[in-house]
Structures are given as structure tokens and as C-alpha cells.
Amino acid sequence: MGTPGRLAIPVAGDSERARQVAMSLVDDTGFDPYDAGTPADSWRQQPNSPA
């Protein structure tokens, strides 16, 4: 993770385990996962802006 040139995708969820599984899937598809925390904290992500 953190590979130069790869796009990052934020992952939010209430369950730590679920976020880890989703982040693994994101990484497997060629993107860098970013742990965005819980859905309550994900409001900080805005369309067309850095997460």
C-alpha cells in the first residue's frame, strides 16, 4: 500500500474487521485503500476532493 501512481479509495464502516476485509479487496483490485474510519467520520470526504 502507498504505491506511487496508484489511486486511493477510502473505506468506511462500523466494524474494524469489515473495513479490513474491504481494504484488502480494494488493494487486490489495484487501488490503495485508505481507512476512513466509521461512517459518522466519513462526512469529511467530499466528491472531487482529496479524502
LONUSE-762487 format. One line per 5 residues: for each residue x, y, z of N, C-alpha, C. Coordinates in pm, 1 decimal, decimal comma, always signed. Layout:
BEGIN
X Y Z X Y Z X Y Z  ...
//
This chain:
BEGIN
+84,0 -117,7 +0,0 +0,0 +0,0 +0,0 +88,5 +124,1 +0,0  +32,8 +233,5 -48,6 +109,7 +354,9 -58,0 +200,7 +356,2 -179,7  +164,3 +281,7 -281,6 +244,9 +271,6 -402,5 +229,7 +398,5 -485,6  +340,1 +462,2 -524,9 +330,9 +582,0 -608,5 +254,6 +552,8 -738,8  +168,5 +646,1 -777,8 +93,5 +631,7 -901,1 -39,0 +558,9 -888,9
-65,5 +497,9 -774,6 -193,7 +428,7 -755,8 -295,5 +524,2 -696,4  -419,9 +511,7 -740,1 -527,6 +589,8 -682,0 -569,6 +528,1 -550,3  -611,3 +611,6 -456,9 -656,6 +563,1 -326,5 -808,7 +566,6 -320,0  -864,9 +469,1 -250,7 -1008,9 +461,9 -229,7 -1034,4 +455,1 -79,5  -1111,0 +552,2 -24,9 -1142,0 +548,8 +117,6 -1244,0 +439,5 +148,6
-1227,5 +375,4 +262,7 -1318,4 +270,1 +308,0 -1367,1 +307,7 +447,6  -1498,3 +316,3 +466,0 -1556,5 +348,3 +595,7 -1652,5 +236,4 +636,5  -1660,9 +209,5 +765,7 -1752,2 +108,1 +816,6 -1749,2 +104,8 +967,8  -1857,5 +57,3 +1026,8 -1864,9 +49,8 +1173,0 -1777,0 -60,4 +1230,6  -1756,5 -166,6 +1154,4 -1680,2 -281,5 +1201,7 -1535,3 -273,1 +1154,0
-1443,2 -280,4 +1246,3 -1299,9 -280,6 +1212,0 -1268,3 -397,4 +1119,6  -1322,7 -513,1 +1149,8 -1297,9 -633,0 +1068,3 -1351,0 -613,6 +925,9  -1471,4 -558,4 +913,1 -1529,6 -536,1 +781,0 -1445,6 -437,2 +700,9  -1395,3 -331,8 +766,7 -1308,9 -235,9 +697,2 -1182,0 -303,5 +648,4  -1124,4 -390,6 +729,9 -1001,8 -460,2 +689,8 -1026,1 -550,2 +568,2
-1139,9 -620,0 +567,7 -1173,9 -706,4 +453,2 -1192,8 -621,1 +328,6  -1268,7 -512,4 +340,3 -1292,0 -424,5 +225,9 -1161,8 -363,3 +176,8  -1075,1 -323,4 +268,5 -947,1 -264,4 +229,1 -860,1 -366,5 +156,4  -867,0 -490,5 +196,3 -792,5 -596,0 +128,0 -844,1 -614,1 -15,0  -976,6 -609,5 -31,5 -1035,9 -621,3 -165,3 -996,7 -502,5 -253,0
-996,5 -383,0 -196,3 -955,8 -263,5 -270,3 -811,2 -278,8 -317,1  -724,7 -324,6 -228,2 -583,7 -345,0 -263,1 -569,9 -450,8 -372,6  -646,6 -558,4 -362,1 -641,0 -666,1 -461,6 -683,8 -619,7 -600,9  -765,9 -514,8 -608,1 -811,6 -465,7 -738,2 -719,8 -358,4 -796,3  -609,2 -328,6 -726,4 -509,8 -237,0 -781,4 -516,6 -94,0 -731,7
-591,5 -70,5 -625,3 -600,6 +62,8 -567,0 -539,9 +60,7 -426,7  -504,8 +178,5 -377,3 -457,1 +188,8 -239,7 -575,9 +216,6 -148,7  -602,9 +130,0 -51,0 -713,2 +156,7 +41,6 -671,9 +259,9 +146,0  -768,3 +340,4 +186,8 -747,7 +438,8 +292,4 -855,7 +416,3 +397,0  -816,3 +391,3 +521,3 -912,0 +367,5 +629,2 -973,3 +500,3 +670,2
-1100,1 +521,7 +632,3 -1170,4 +646,3 +661,6 -1247,2 +639,8 +793,0  -1231,8 +532,1 +868,7 -1297,7 +521,3 +998,6 -1443,4 +480,9 +987,0  -1523,8 +532,0 +1077,6 -1665,5 +496,7 +1081,6 -1744,6 +583,7 +983,7  -1866,0 +541,5 +948,3 -1948,9 +625,0 +860,7 -1973,8 +764,7 +920,3  -1981,5 +773,5 +1052,2 -2001,4 +904,2 +1116,0 -1884,1 +998,1 +1087,4
-1764,3 +942,5 +1068,4 -1647,1 +1023,7 +1038,0 -1627,0 +1044,7 +888,7  -1698,8 +970,5 +806,1 -1675,9 +975,9 +662,0 -1733,3 +1101,1 +596,9  -1804,8 +1183,8 +671,6 -1858,9 +1307,9 +616,5 -1746,3 +1399,8 +568,5  -1625,9 +1377,1 +616,2 -1512,9 +1460,4 +576,0 -1475,6 +1440,9 +428,7  -1523,4 +1334,3 +369,4 -1495,7 +1306,2 +228,1 -1597,3 +1380,8 +142,3
-1548,6 +1460,2 +52,2 -1634,5 +1535,1 -38,3 -1608,0 +1491,3 -181,3  -1709,6 +1486,2 -267,0 -1688,0 +1448,1 -406,7 -1584,6 +1539,3 -473,8  -1500,3 +1479,7 -555,7 -1399,8 +1551,0 -632,5 -1296,7 +1624,8 -547,3  -1271,2 +1576,3 -426,5 -1169,1 +1636,2 -342,1 -1090,3 +1525,0 -273,6  -968,9 +1555,2 -226,8 -890,9 +1452,2 -158,0 -960,1 +1406,4 -30,0
-952,1 +1280,5 -2,0 -1016,4 +1227,8 +119,8 -932,9 +1258,1 +242,1
//
